[in-house]
Amino acid sequence: MRTAHVRTIAVWTLVALVGAAGWSVLALSRGEEVSAAWMVAAALGSYAIAYRFYASFIARRVLRVDRTRATPAERLDNGIDFHPTDRRVLLGHHFAAIAGAGPLVGPVLAAQMGYLPGTVWIIAGVVFAGAVQDMVVLFFSTRRDGRSLGQLAREEIGPFGGAAALLAAFAIMIILLGVLALVVVNALASSPWGTFSLAMTIPIALLMGFYLRVLRPGRVTEVSLIGVALLLLALVGGRWVAESSWADTFTLAPSTLVVWLVGYGFIASILPVWTLLAPRDYLSTFMKIGTIVLLALGVVIALPTLRMDAVTDFATRGDGPVFAGSLFPFVFITIACGALSGFHALISSGTTPKMIQKETQIRLIGYGSMLMESSVAVMALVAASIIDPGLYFAMNAPSGVIGTTVQNASQVVGSWGYHISPAELAQAAKNVEESSLLSRTGGAPTLAVGVSEIFAKVTGGGLRAFWYHFAIMFEALFILTALDAGTRVGRFMLQDTLGNLYRPFRNVSWKPGLVLTSALVCGLWGYFLWVGVHEPLGGINQLFPVFGISNQLLAAVALAVCTTLLVKSGRLKWAWVTGIPLAWDATVTLTASWQKVFSADPKVGFFKQRQVFQDAIDAGQLLPPAKDMDDMRTVVTNSTVDGVLSAVLALLVVIVVLDALRVCIRHIRRPALSTLSEAPHVVSKITAPDGLIPTRAEKEAARHAAGTVAGG
């Protein structure tokens, strides 16, 4: 017993030293070459310590999770939305649902400020804010029959703050779904490989769901092996299809992809969770985590150097070509999901609390999944930071800034202090079989170039183009899994809202309400997506600039609800666990909102941008990105809408936070006036492990439970 204790101390001491060594090298290096492996070491060491100690402290001491308490999945099991799901499958579903475009794209764009600010926020942010939010929201939603975030706010804060939360959460969800869908359309529009591979995950998932539900219940390992084998076959088959006569069949126009995506979102949101949603997300997790693990191994083997500056001049000047604004607050807004995301709170109060078997699994699924997503963000930042900085800025600066020729791009990028020749720009595009890499904005192509750079160092330069196109397809798969779960959660939110007016909607599995609300949610984000695909400056493109801020504002709502519930449920001394992240997030996000509305810099402030374009219209001038006067007027409209929307969303969040503060103060002064909507305690009959790997005691309990069932 003593030996095991000493061994445990030695292991965790070693983990801490690895993480500390990584942080020391990143922080103290001044001009020396720094290997990307140190960034990986800092991240993994920090994640391990945080999960083992901080997450355990929150679960045991703060939340006081109860293994004997039946969850909504057990009490309300109906095989549609409520269904007890094996923790491994649910971990895959939850991770796939929360891991959308943010952890892939945000860190790539934030690399404009240098690799150090992004690394610090991604890791510190997830440990103390993002993962905490996800776990605490999941806990309180599970205790309340899987209520959505907006409904939690209405029941626990009050009708005024709750109404603001419901409105803000649903509006932000539609924006997020539209943006996610647009990224998928852009990724698949010219990729028969990606389209085929993604399409094949649907029948594979249906097979896995049927296998686990009917053929071999509980055989998760078996179905995992089958699913992975079929997924690899689909990936290989996708490349074969892309090079065959079938390529045209799977080369779909953007408008066609919109129709398919809306149809898929509707069907996925109304089918029982065990048929498609959970197994498909579980399946895609193998590819996601597998790719990230391979990337980390590639970094350790190839030891690529971080070529981006630790902190660039753009961090202080705020005039970066990728996005305008200073390091504070915009690097935090840009990174978004890799550290803290309001969208995650919608999943943690949406599908997952209706599927979790035991409260004690909340640490694994809530905190653990967010650490997994943060590791994705770290690898994305690594990928952006190891490529030539000149290539990075040439890819991420708009054509209106660097021009459309390699000669002009080389000259402009050189004026920023990052030299890259026209020949090097042309060769970089040729290496990945692209006609040009100039102004490939959005972050996804840059990530693909970085991924191909890492893998090519391990497998050889001849496969660079293969890895580039694989990464593009990988990103589309990554994002699509967040779209289907998000649509289902949007349906839950709308049902909860309408349930305040007509009680049958409160039953989220009521079929008429289920179909109607699914159609409404899909129709809303589908409309914005359709217009955005057909009008480069319209539809969801109009709302894209408020994507990052709205996501972080939603996180403030979630943290306000969590803090209120900690106070009202007798955990006042632990309210700092979510209260400190709330104060930070509110400060950062409201500062960013203020600047986006009122800044005198037209690259930052929406209303100033509107004024500049309106003045140009009056003078008969054309300004980029507009190509004619109709575009100029569209930019004026978009700037007005974005400015007003930013102000309204910020105001709604301020209302929620202030109302939450009022409720907390009232409870502290007069606790008897407070009420809680927690579901009554029912003894659980399910026996299941808490973590990914069962302990000896958990295995013994499972054998005992199986024997009791067999004998009784």
N, C-alpha and C positions, 0 to 999 in steps of 0.2 A: 504493500500500500504506500509506504514511504517512497519507494523507488518510482512508482507511477507519478507521485506528486512532484518529485524532483524532475522527472522527465518532462512533465507538463510545463513546469516553470522554465526549463531550459528551452523548450520549443517556442514558447511565447516570447521569451527574451530574444531569441534569434530572429523571430518575425519582427519584433520591435526594432532591432538593430538594422535589419535590412531596410525597413521603411525609413528609419532615421538617416541611414547612409544615402538613400535616394534623395531625400529632402535636402540634406547638407550639400550634396554635389550641385543640385539644381539652384539652390539659393546662393551659394558662395562662388560659383564659377563666374569669372570676369574676363571674357574674351577667349577662354580656352575652348577647345572642342569638347562637346558634351554628348555622350552616347544616349540615345533614346531609351536604352535599357534602364537608366536611372529613373526616368519618369515612370516606367512600368513598375520598378521596385518600390518607389514612393507610394504609388497607388495601391498596389496589392498589399503592402505592409499595413497601410492605413485602413484599408477595407477589412482586413482580417482582425485587427485589434478592435475596430468599431463594432463589427458583428459579434465578436466573442464577448465583449465587455459592455459597451454602451447599449447595444440593442437588447442584450440580456437584462440589463438593469431596468430599461424602460418596460420590457414585457413583465418582469417579475415584481418590481417595486412600484412603478408608476401605474401601469394598467391593471396589474394583478390578474393576469389571464387565468381562466378556470378550466382545467381539463375535464371537469365533471359536468360542465354546462353544455346543454345541447345547442347547436348553432341553428340558424334559420334553414340551412340546407337539410338538416336532419328533421327538424320539427315540421317544416312546410314542404317537404319533398313532393314535387308534382311531376318531375321528369321533363319540365319545359324550361323554367328559369331557375327553380330551386332543385338542386341535385347534389348530394354529397359526392365530391370528386377527389380521387386519389391526389395526395399533396404534390406528387411529382408532375402529374398532368396539370394540376391547377397552377403550380409554379410556372410551367411552360406557358399556360394561357395568360397568366397575369403579366409575365415578362413580355410576351409577344404583344399584348394589348397596350402596355404603357410605352413600349419602345418604338416610337414612330420616327418622324424625320428629325426631331430635335437633337438627339444625341449624335446623329451622323453629320448634320449640316451645321448646327450652331457652333460647335468647337472649331470647325474648319474656318468659318467666317471670323471667329474671335481670334484666330491666329494672327490677324492683322495687327493686334496689339502686342504680339510676342507670345512665346510659349509659356512663360512663367505665370502671368496673371490668370490665364485660363486654367492652368494646372491647379493652382491654389484654390480657385473657386469651385472647380469641378469636384475636387476631393473633399475640401472642407464643407462645401455646400451640401453634398449628398450625406455626409456623416451626421451633420448637426441640423439639417433642415429637410432636404428632399426625402430621405429614407424615413426620417421621423414622421413627417407629414403622412406619407403613404401608410405606415404601420398604424398610426393613431387613428386616422380616418377609417381604416379597415376594421379596427377594433370596435369603435363606437357604432359604425354602420352594422356590424355583425350583431351587436347587442340590441339593435333596433330593427330587426327583421330585414336588413339589407336596404334601408332607406337611402335615397339619393342625397347628395350633398345639399342641394337646395331645400329639400324637405326637412333634413336635419336642422338646417338653419331656421326654418319656419317654426318647427316644433320646440326648439331649445332656446332660440334667441327671442322670437316673437314674430307677429305677423308683419310688422313694418320692416325690420331688418331682414326677415325671412323672405318677404316679397322681393326686396332688392337683390338678395342672393339668388333666388329662383330665376329672376329675369337676367341677371348678369351671367349666371352659370349656363343657362340655355343659349343665350346669344353667343357667348364665347365658344360653346361647344359646336355650334353650327359653323362659325368661322374656322375653328380648328379642323373640323371634318372636311370642309371645302378645300382648305390648304393642303391637307394630307392627300386628298384625292387628286388635286392638281399635280402634285409631285409624282404620284403614281402614273398619271396620264403622260406627263412629260418623259418619264423614264421608259415607258413601254411603247410609246407611239412609233418608234422605229426599231423595235427589238423583238423579232420573232422568237429568239431564244428565251428572253425573259417572259414573254406572253405565254409561250407553250409551257415553260416550267411552272409558272404561277398557276396556270389553268389546271395542271395535273395535280397540284396539291389539294384541290377540292375533292376529286374522287378518292384520293388516297386517304384524306381525312374522314370521309364518309365510311370507308372500309374500316378504318381504325375505330371509329365510334361504334359501328355495328359489332365489331370483334369484341370490344370491351363490354358492351352492353348485353349482347346475346350469345355470341359464340364462346368466349372465354372470359367471363367476368373476373376482374381483379388481376389478370395476367398482363400487367403493365410492361414488364421486361420483354415479353414476347412481342407485344404489339409495337413496342419501341423499335426492336430490331427489324420487324417487317416494314414499319414506316420509314426508317432511315434508309433501308435498302431501296425501297421504291422511290424515295426522294432523290437519292444519288442517281438512280436510273433516269428520273425525270430531268435532272440537271444535264446529264450526258446526252439524253435524247433531245434536249432543247438546242444544244449546239449542232447536233446532227440535222434537226429540222431547219435550223437557220441556214444551213449550207445545202439544203435539198430543194426539190421543187415545191415542197410544202411551205416554204418561207413566205410566199405571198399570202397564203391562207391565214397565217398568224401575224402578218404585218397589218395591224389595224390602224385606221385613221383615228385621230383624237376624239372626234365626235362619236365614233363607234365605241371606243373605250369608255366614254362617259356613260352611254346607255348600259353597257355591261356592268360597270362598277355600281351604278344605281340599282340595277336589278339584283346584283350579288348582295349589296348591302341590305336590301329589303328582305331577301330570302334568309340571309344569315341571321337577321335580327328577330325573325319569327319562328325559326326552327328550334326544336329543343336543343339546349346547350350541348348535350352529349353527342348529337349527331354530326355537327360540323364545327361549331365555334371552338370548343375546348380541344378536340383532337387536332384541328388544323393549326391552332396556335402552338400546341405542344410540339407538333411536327416541325413547324417553322423555327422553333426555339433551337432544335438540334443544329440547323443550318446557321442560325445567328450566332449562337455560342461557339459552335465549332469553328466558324470563320474568325471570330475574335480571338479564340484560343490559339489558332494557327498564326494569326497576326502577332500575338504576343511572343510565341515561340520563334517566329521569323525575326522579330526584333532582337531577341536574346541570341539567336544564332548569327544573324548578319551584323548586329551592332551598328545600325545606321546612325549617323551623326545628326544632331538637331541643327539644321542650317539656318533656321529662322532666328532672329535676335531674341534674347530672353525678354526684353521689353523694347518695343520699337518707338520711334519718335511720334508715331500716330497716336500712341496711348495718351500723350500729354497735349498734343496739338488738336486732336479731335477732328482732323480733316482727312481721314483715311478714305481711299478710293473704294474700299469694299463696303463700308457703311460709315456714315458720318456720326460724330459724337465722341465725347471723351471716354476714357476708361471707366470712370464712374459717371453715370450708372450703366452705360450701354454694353460693357462686356458681360455683365451679369444677365442683362435682358437677352443678349444674343445667344449666349450659351444655353440658357433656358433648361430644357428637359434633362440634360446631363447632370444637373445639380439639384434643381427644384422645378417642379412642374405642376400647375393646377390641374392639367388634364389627368394626371395620375390619380388625383383625389376623386375624379369622376368614375374611374375604373374601380378604385378601392371602395367606393360607395355604390357601385353598379353591379357588374356581373360577379366579381370575386366573393363578396360577402354572402352571396346566395349559393355558393358552391363549396365553401370551406368546411372541412369535416370537424376540426377542433379549434378552439380559441388559441391553444398553445402553438398552432401552426402559423399564427399571424406574424411572428418574428421572421420565420423563413420566407414567407410569401410577400409580406409587406416590405420589410427592411432588406431582405436578401435580394429580391427582384430589383430593387432600386440600386443596390450596389452593382448588380450585373449590368444595369443600364449605364451607370456611371463609368464602368470599365469600357463600355463601347465608346463613350465620349472621349475618354483618355486616348484610346487607340485612334480615334478620328483626329484628335489634336496631334498625335504623333505623326500620322500620315500626312497632315498638312505642313508639319514643321520640318520634315526630312527632305522635302523636295526643294529645288532651287528657289529662293525667295523671289527672284525675278520672274520665274515661271508662275509662282503662286499669284503675284500681283497682276501679271498679264492675263491669267485665267479669270480672276475675280473682279477686275476693274471693268466697268461698262465700256462699250465701244465708243460712246460719246466722249470718253476721257482719253482712251489710248488709241483710238482709230481702228481701222480694219485691216491694216497691213502689218506684217512682222517688223518691218523697218520702223514704222511710226511707233508701234508698241514698245520696241526696244529702246527707242529714244526717250519716250515718256517715262517708262519704268526706270531708266537710268537716271533721270532727273530726280527721282525719289531716293537715289542712293543704292539701287539694286541693279547691278549690271547683268544683262543677258543679251547675247547677240541675236540678230535675225536668224542666223543659221541654227542656233540652239533652239529657238522657238519652233522653227520648222521641223527640226529633228525630233523634238519632244512629241509633236503631233503625229509624225510618221511612226514613231515607236509604238504607239497605241492604235495605229491604223485609223486615225482621224484626219480629216482634211485641214482642220485648224483647231487649236485650243484657246484661241483668243476670246476673251469675254464669255467664257463658259461659266457664267455666274450661277449662284444658288448653292454652291458648296459641294454638290454631289460629284461633278466631274473631277474636282480637285482631290476629293477623298479617293476616287477610283485611281487617279494617277499615283497617289501615295501608296495605296494598297499594292498596285502593280510594281512599284519601286521596291517595296519590302519583299514581296514574293519572288520577284525576278532575281534578287540577290541570293535567294536560296535555291530556286529551280533553274536559273539561267535566263539570260536576257531574251532568248528566243520565244519565251512564253509571256512576255510583257503585255502584248496586246490581248492575249487570252485572259490574263488576270484583270486587266482594265475592264473588259466587257463583263466578266464575271462579277466584278464589284458593282457595276451599274445595275445588273440584274438583282444582285444581293440587296441593294438599297431599296429597290422596288418591292421586293418580298418583305423586307423589314417594315416598310411603311404600310403596306396593304393590311397586315394583321392588326394594326392599330385602327384601321378604318372600319373593319367589320365589328370589332368589339365596341368602338366608339359609337357606331350607329345604334347598337343595342342599348348602350347606356343612355344615349339621347332619347330613345324610346322610353326608358324607365323615368327619366327626368320629366318628360312631357306627361306621362301617366300620373306621376306624383302630383304635378301641378294641376292637371285637370281633375284629379281625385279630390282636390279641395272644393271643387264646384259640383262634381257628380261622383258619388261614392264608389260605384262599380269600377271606376278607373284605378282605384287604390289597389285592386287585385291585379298585379302586373301581368298575370297569366290569363286574364279574362280575354277571350279570343277576339271579340269585336273591338275592344279597346287596343289590344295588341296589334291588330292589323291596321287600324286607323292611324294610331300614333306612329307606327313604323313607316307608313306611307307618307305622313306629314314630314317626319324628320328627313327621310330620303329625298322627298320633293324639295325641301328647303336647301340642303347642301347641294343637291343635284342641279337645282336652278342656277345657283351661283357658279358652280363648276361649268355648266353648259355655256353660260354667257362668257365666262373667263376663257374658255377654250376658243370661242369664236371671236372674241374681242380682246386683243392683247392688253388693253388698258381697262377692261371692264370686268364685271362679275367678281369672282373671288380675287382676281388681280387687284381690284379696287380695295379690298379689305386686307390684302397680304401685309401691308406695312404695319398693321396693328396686331399681327399674329403674336409676336414675342411679348409685347407689353400685356396684351389681354390674357395670355397664358399665366404670366406672373401675377397679375391682378387676381386671377382665379385662385392661385396658391394662397394669396392673402386671405381670401374668403375662407378657404379650407382651414388655414391655421387659426383664424379667428373662431371658427366653430369648434375646433379641437380645444383651444384654450378655454372657451366658455364651458365646454363639457367637463374638462378637468376640474374647473372650479366648482361647478354645480354638483359633481359626483363625489365631492369630498376629497379631492386631490389638490387642494389649493397650494400646498407646499411644493408640488411638482409642476405647477403651471408654467414655470420658466422653460420647461422642456420644449413647449411649442410657442410660448410667449416671446422668447428671445428671437427665434427665427421669424416670427410674425413682425416684430418691430423692425428687423433688418429688411425683410422683403417689402414691407409697406414703405419704408424710407426710400429704398432703391427704386421701386416701381412707380411710386407717386412722383418722385423726382423726375424720372424719365417721362412720365405722362405730362408733367408740367412743361418740360422742355419741348416735347413733341407738339404741344399745343401753342406755347407762347414764345418759343425761341425766335430770335431775330435772324438766325442763320437759315436760309431757305432749304438747305440740305437736311436740316433737322426739324424745323417747325413747319407743321402742316399749313397753318394760316399764312405764314410768311411766304411759303411756296405758292400758295394760291394767289397772293398779291403779286408776286413776281410774274407769274404766268398770265394773270389778268392784265397787268400793265403791258406785257409783251403783245397780247392780243390787241389791245387798244392801239399799240404802235405798229401793228401789222408784222410783227417779228415771229419767227419760229424758234423754239428752244427744244433741245433734246430732252426726253426721248420722243417727243412729238414729231410726226412726219408731215402733218398738215394742220390746218386750223381746227378741224373737227377733233383731232387728237389734243390740241391745246385746250379746247373747251372741256374735253374729258378729264384732263389733268386737273383743271380748276375744280370740276365737280368732285373728283376723287379726293383732292386735298381737303375740300370742305367737309365731305362725308367722314373722312378719317379723323379730322380735327374734332368734329362734333362727337363722333363715336368714342374717341379717346377720352374726351372730357366727361361724357355721360358714364362710361364704364368706370372711370376713376371716381366719380361722384357716388355711384352705386356701392363701390367697395368701401369708400369712406363711411357711408351710411351703415354698412354691415359692421365694420370695425367699431364705430362709435356706439352702435346699439349693443354689440357684444360687450363692450366695456361697461355700458350702463347695467346690463344684466349681471355681470360679474360683481360690480360694486354693490348692487342691490342684494345679491346672494350673500356677500360677505357681511353686510349690515343686518339683513333679515332673512336668514336661511329658510325660515318656515314658508316664505312666499314662493320659493322655487319649486318647480315640478320637473320630473324627469319622465321621458317617454320610453324608458328601457323596458324591453320585453321581460316577462316573468321568468324566473329560473326553472328550467326543466332538466331533469337528470339525463345525461347522454347515455346512449346504449352502444355508441360506436367506439371501437378500440382502434386507434391509429397512432403512428409515431408522430413526434413533434417536429423532428428535423428530417433532412434528406436521407440520412443513413440511420436506421433504427439502432437504439442502444440495446444492450443485452437484456435489460429489464423490459423494454418495449417488445422485443421479440418473444420473451416469455409470456407477457400479457396477451400478445396476439395468439400464441399457441393455446393459452388457457381459454380465451374467448372462443376460438375455433372449436375447442373440445366441448365447451359448454353448449354451443349451438348444435354440434353434432349429437350430443347426448340428450338434448332437451327438446 
